[in-house]
Amino acid sequence: MPIVAVIGDGQLARMMQTSAIELGQSLRVLAGAPDSSAAQVAADVVLGDYTNIDDLRVAIEGADVMTFDHEHVPNEHLHQLIAEGVNVQPRPEALVNAQDKLVMRKRLRELGAPVPPFAAIESVEDAVGFFEAVDGQVCLKARRGGYDGKGVWFPADVAELQSLVAELLDGGTPLMAEKKVALNRELSAMVARTPSGETKAWPVVESVQKNGVCAEAIAPAPELSAELQESTRGLAQKIATELGVTGVLAVELFETLDQNSQPEIFVNELAMRPHNTGHWTQDGCVTSQFEQHLRAVLDYPLGATDTLADYTVMANVLGADTDPEMPMATRMVEVWRKYPDAKIHLYGKGHRPGRKIGHVNMVGSDLEKTRTEALACAYFLVNARWD
Amino acid sequence: MPIVAVIGDGQLARMMQTSAIELGQSLRVLAGAPDSSAAQVAADVVLGDYTNIDDLRVAIEGADVMTFDHEHVPNEHLHQLIAEGVNVQPRPEALVNAQDKLVMRKRLRELGAPVPPFAAIESVEDAVGFFEAVDGQVCLKARRGGYDGKGVWFPADVAELQSLVAELLDGGTPLMAEKKVALNRELSAMVARTPSGETKAWPVVESVQKNGVCAEAIAPAPELSAELQESTRGLAQKIATELGVTGVLAVELFETLDQNSQPEIFVNELAMRPHNTGHWTQDGCVTSQFEQHLRAVLDYPLGATDTLADYTVMANVLGADTDPEMPMATRMVEVWRKYPDAKIHLYGKGHRPGRKIGHVNMVGSDLEKTRTEALACAYFLVNARWD
């Protein structure tokens, strides 16, 4: 059986291991620490630093393909490894679009994909010019490294924008700006693509954010017209194909309402790996995103993405401000006592306020009931109380 | 998080690891070899011999509970470990009913559970007497150690029975005999029970045997009346409770037709662990038997056993007479190319004729289509051709 080497030791690599086992494989994990989320559960762990090319070389020794659970491996290393004959999936030419927000937006605009107005910000003057062009509706972003609401700013006025930009450029942070959209809600379109070019999309989901962090995903997105479901899936497949993505691609989307109150879609971010908004597929879909990612990077045929229930709701288990005294195992017991159908997934991570330490999936045909219950379970797991 | 120590290194322990990971745990495995099915995929492996009590002691060091993927640990060791304070689940008092076919039948008869007429066979005279009592319809069984059709004989006449019994008793094999039933089909009723006494049953399935080995499981059993479904689930729950089983219990059943052509049920065998006829739950049920086994032995509340599809068919991948040249990964590719919804599970085992090396699950609403496709996939995986 093939060996897939995953660079990264977080929960995404951990859940790839679950899928790998059932496919008859066992993951090779390049981990920063032996007690990291993925290293805890894999037999074949290489300890090392993903920014060190020699550690990467050790990790892929004898492996069939190298893939990632994050986008932070330096692309120059990937180019070098490819030159040495390593099968890297996805390729750095695709990955750069998940690493650099400006590169991605330029590319998507070229493709005709809907993105809000944007500009490179290389000086305070650029920022002021963009501020005027969009009537002050500015969202300032670090081009690289931001996630979960980090690296994103909404300056209240031009003075705040000017000082922010001066400070950030001074500190060496490359910037871009985008027109703030009148957000109706966030959606996510996930798709997988193989090196041979096969693509398969899951249903588009609604993603509910709290404080910039995904709190919930509802599959499929409620009250999304069949037409918009279809066109948005098509958009994700087109992006995957045009950018040459391999493995799983998450297209994070804004839904706004146009002047006729009709929903409109804009691309927000791309992620080229399994994604938080795809965790629902573990319990609500024929093929989970983790199995699909492995199949895709190995250039195997992709699995069916049919759903197994009317609705699947995923609620993130996010560390509370303080960790309750009740042991986690007891919290799980309490949750299951009340909801025997709650699918609890934990990442083997310790407490930290706001930290993603797990998620709960729940399937059902009554959307409001399913949502309420999934959220209640996730809440209990970090608060040890129901309200 | 708790540590579950599993004694045994086969595919059942391997698939428990899959479930353990998602529950935030990681299994401790007592394995006979580092390349065994379960040891390949677990981070915490103790190499040792499950018949050696010192190895068992090493394996349970620091674990919360000890459980099994087979029934072959000597019960005297289990009694000793319990005396030393180890939390063994299931208990040897329950396990003996899965180890000794005569003990089990006596106990079930006491409980009023339906079993075919049977007798202890301690001499050739016992055998002849039983032969006459059941009009020659004799099935001779080794009391211990038989599985997958091994340890079961159907003598054609009294002379063959006599010589078989003489030879086996001579060789030190304790025996029993049972009246051969006019088998209509085989069923399996699976249930889980916690030490606190909660039980939860899955739908009763039909189990199709080939050469004494399970080839296929169909969930739920087709054309089983709602009444018989219910009473059979109740029977399995009663057996689990009365025998004090903890973890998963499989009740293998014979279905015969009475003189009015009405189906009747008899218990055939018991297994106290996840079971081949429960593999369908991985893809067709809210809670898989592997997750349920872990929850049960940890005395957690049990998970919902609702199905996710009208039908789920499990087809075993059984080693062909010769191993085709096509690599297994290529065979998987061919299967998925044709059936993107085939859920392939492989155990990391090499080829041997008849060996269980994996299974394929398929869900659907058209039973015949689902069966045909699941069987075709399993066939291709070992024959590298469709017919």
Interface residues (C-beta under 8 A of the other chain):
Chain A: M1 P2 R14 M15 Q17 T18 A20 I21 E22 L23 G24 Q25 S26 A39 Q40 V41 A42 A43 V45 K200 Q282 D283 V286 T287 R295 L298 Y300 P301 L302 G303 A304 D306 L308 A309 M328 A329 M332 V333 W336 R337 P340 D341 K343 I344 H345 L346 Y347 G348 G358 V363
Chain B: M1 P2 R14 M15 Q17 T18 A20 I21 E22 L23 G24 Q25 S26 A39 Q40 V41 A42 A43 V45 K200 Q282 D283 V286 T287 R295 L298 Y300 P301 L302 G303 A304 D306 L308 A309 M328 A329 M332 V333 W336 R337 P340 D341 K343 I344 H345 L346 Y347 G348 G358 V363
